[in-house]
Amino acid sequence: MIDKKVLLKIVKSALEEDIGKGDITTKFSVSPDINALGIIVAKEKGILAGTQVAKEVFWVVDKNTKSTFQKADGDKFISGEIIADIRGKAPSLLSAERVALNFLQRMSGIATLTARYVKKIKGTKAKILDTRKTTPNLRLLEKYAVRVSGGFNHRMGLYDQILIKDNHINLGNGIRNVLNKIKDVNSGRLFVEIEVKNIRQLRQALRFNVDRIMLDNMSIEEIGDAVKIVNGRCELEVSGNISLQNIREIAEAGVDYISVGSLTHSYNSIDLCMRIRRIG
């Protein structure tokens, strides 16, 4: 489930962006007394995510609107399949339609792509991670969509985990200096991960008590060597140039995690539509 207070804030902001001072087309063309039924239909196959968000959109526009989903988050659907039916006043359905579909289409796109990656590494010990490469202000929703399909969340932001990357290392005068500084202030309280680009840096990082080492843009041969060198002393994550074509080979090398930025920055939205008709 998504935190309701945060979700309400996101939904209200999206509706304000779209409706603004009012849905003028609907106001001038559709009677407010018309009862209507909206059917959300899939126009291609995928995996659903965002039902809670869509329901919230319809509820914020009109608390008397009733949303019933035939599918739950994580369920597969095919082209032509009915996802949900929405009942309420016609103007309410028209005003909420696009924002609700926008959330559903994008979150389902992320869930669908994540499922493909998870399937590729089935049978290995590796887990799929997302990244911070998310849409501004929508990170909570996008990371939820990753979890729906069996992916796992990396840190939510800069505040909940120490992740030392190449810029920190360059500006902090090297791995040793940076890790010594963090060792002095952390005392094991926060999870510490460091990114390395070669085996030399890996060996440097292993001299410190880090929780995870990220192997950035390493070849499959280097990844295999790293697994042997680390030998279970800390977790290993692979990042950089990950694709559906190479992820199986990386997972089989024996790493613990593979982070995939494309889950939230290069997915394809799933095509959904809402057909509305008068009832009653």
Secondary structure, DSSP 8 states (H G I E B T S, - for coil): ---HHHHHHHHHHHHHHHHTT--HHHHHHS-TT-EEEEEEEESS-EE---HHHHHHHHHHH-TT-EEEESS-TT-EE-TT-EEEEEEEEHHHHHHHHHHHHHHHHHHHHHHHHHHHHHHHTTTSS-EEE--S---TT-HHHHHHHHHHTT-B---SSTTS-EEE-HHHHHHTTSHHHHHHHHHHHHTT-S-EEEEESSHHHHHHHTTS--SEEEEES--HHHHHHHHHHHTTSSEEEEESS--TTTHHHHHHTT-SEEE-THHHHS-----EEEEEEEE-
